[in-house]
Amino acid sequence: MTSKALSLWVKIISVALAVCAVGLCIVALPTNGGDLMDVFAVPTAYQMIYTVIFWLCVLPWFLIFGMMWREANDIKNENVFTNASAVRIKQAAYILMADIAFFACANIALFIFLQEPVTLFIASIFLDIFGLSVGVLGLVLARYLTIAADLQEESAATI
């Protein structure tokens, strides 16, 4: 796959993810959120608290989508193995991990203080583990990019 095609795919995916996140927050959660919370037996009085926490968890995603867009531009321009890309990916991973930490703390607090249903708590733990895994993979990728950028600079200096 060419860098131009790869860049286009990253941009398409970042826009699709942003549209899905907006749709989830503006359309799906307000219209079907009550049904979902009924499945998990969340009391009606607490549904607004869950909605606000969910929105707060989604907001950092848009920072990450913007970073993806900038990374797609770097891919298109063949500026992949740079320290700037490594820093951007590391920042995105840290943003994701901080978001996951907030989500986990919020769910622990809801579980303890509002008697959150166990099924919803377990589902949130699975999401926490998945998000943490993606964040760690981002940090690994950032580390590899840093090493590759350093090697590229060394080889350029040798020539």
Secondary structure, 3 states (H helix, E strand, C coil): CCHHHHHHHHHHHHHHHHHHHHHHHHHHHHHHHHHHHHHCCCCHHHHHHHHHHHHHHHHHHHHHHHHHHHHHHHHHCCCCCCHHHHHHHHHHHHHHHHHHHHHHHHHHHHHHHCCCCHHHHHHHHHHHHHHHHHHHHHHHHHHHHHHHHHHHHHHHHHC
